[in-house]
Amino acid sequence: MATNETRSETSRYDELEIANGDVVIYDVDNHRAWIQSDRTVTGEDMA
């Protein structure tokens, strides 16, 4: 398993689709850091 020093910033986060279709994105280093959404947007839409 990668440590904080060897893991790239993009591999620090993972996603999980739950049964109702929502997506949970979470920080693999901090189990209390997560966000859940039933909608998606592109990065361009957020800028």
N, C-alpha and C positions, 0 to 999 in steps of 0.2 A: 504494500500500500504506500502511496506517495505521502510524503510529509508536507507540512506547510512550505518548507524551503524548496522542495523539488516539484511541487504541483504547479501547473500553469494556472493563471487566473480563471480561464474558461473551464478548466476541469474542477474548479472548486465548487461549482454548482451542478446540481442534477435535477431532473424532473421526474414526476410520477403522475400518471393519469389515474384518477380514482374511479370507482364504479359509476358514479353519476356523470362522468365526462369532464369534470373539473380537472384542472392541471395544478399540481403543487410543485413549485420550484423551491429548492432548499439548498442551504449552505452545508456542504458535507463536513465542514469543520465545526459548525455551531448548530446543533440540532434545534435550537430555539429560534433560528433565523430562517423563516420560510414565508412564502406568499402563495395564496390560493386564488384562482380566478376561474370564472366560467366563460371568459371571453379572451380573445387574443388580439394583439395589435402589432404592427411592425415597428421596428426601431425608428423608422422615418416618421411615423405618425406621432411618436412620443417627443420628437425633437422640436 
